Amino acid sequence: MRLKSMLLAATLAAVMSLPAAAKDYVISASADYSGPFADVMPNAMAGINAVADWWNKAVGDKLGVKAQIKIYDMRYDAAVVAKTWPAILSADAPIAHLGFGTPDLVTLMKRLPNDKVPMIMGTAMVGLVWAPDGWHYSIRPTYSHEFAGLFADIQEKSGKKLRIGAISTQNQAGFVDQVNGIKKLAETYPDRFEVVDVQWAETSPVSLSSNLRALSSAGAEILLIGGTTAQVIAAAKAMEELGLSIPIVTSTHNGLYEVAKGIDLAKLNGSYAAFSFAPPARADLPLRDVFEANKKDGSWGLITAQAAAQALLALRMLEKAVAKVGADEVDGEAMRAALLDNVFTEEELLGALPTLDFDDTAPFPIGDIKASAEIVQDGKIVPVGDGWMSVPALEKW
């Protein structure tokens, strides 16, 4: 009996000395492996997975929690999102969802407050979803804020009013919204900016020669084309035909890397892509080091950087939620509270994002909003500077 008692005591002591099992939390993610973004999706998801793997080892183990990333192919289709989301809710009980674009927003944003799941987006927002008390948030402001940051930087360096022309399309409300935001910028700062002309075109135009001729006659010094890659390529070809050289400003979805697949990049020398996360080639970028040390597949680039930054913000929210409610009590409400009640520093965000602050008035960072940009120089894409560009304050348009 004495021997049995000793063995039992030893066994209990051994069990008690083992580390407690980590509490698992699911963060679900929308992907598009069979829709319009299928070609860039492996790199995007590689960015999310690499950051999650790093965080679980570097942070989660110490907190006693583990983040499980569960990826669903939503095909960039609102119908698929609507069909899949109830199953995600019941099977995974996610504490947060990583959305990918408009289909996630239009399908989920109205039901998320009832589902109590905050959604973090990696894409920029549009003014159309600029509503208070939402559960949808982006690491980036609106497209117009991002363009405004670059325009302000160019204007400040030139010291004179910047005359902006735009090419967009009226069959996509989000693309019209981009232009409306820049019109608001010009209305707010009439001594700094002027929208001289807007040319509405097809999403895949055969030629933009007449449009470029009109923009040039109006005195446009820079062209905003935030819609489609086809429009950027058509504009570059039209300028070559007409002997014009006006810098184009794109976003990420129709940006320089995508345009380079259809045209010699040297023909876009001096053109830009504007966004609000660190350019992937920035000299000092700890998030890139994390990706390279933890990746299982994929390669570093613009979409990888965007997705990795999106996941990192969600994981930092989890850290702060654990600190507030404990390792075993995190849910979607705790995650949203963590987002709204804290400021996330650039250091915490591994240099991938500027310091971010959120409240319940907007689905994007508030306060001192920052942007960044890339430019084509000698046929190569390089960051514009090493830091962030300040975005002029904009009221809702």
Disulfide bonds with the S-S distance in Angstrom:
none
